[in-house]
C-alpha cells in the first residue's frame, strides 16, 4: 500500500490494525493508527481512507 500514513506506521502497528479490521473493530484500528503516527496525527477522515484501502487489500470489502 502506498499511503504515506500507512508507510509511516511501525510493522507491529500495521499487524495490529489488520487484526482489528479482520475482527470488524474499525474504531480500534483508527485509534491504533492515530496513536502510532508521527506528528501531526492524521485526522479521522484520513484514517478512514487508510482503513478502506486496507479492507480492500485484505479482501474484506
Order of alpha helices (4+ residues) and beta strands (2+ residues): alpha-alpha-alpha-alpha
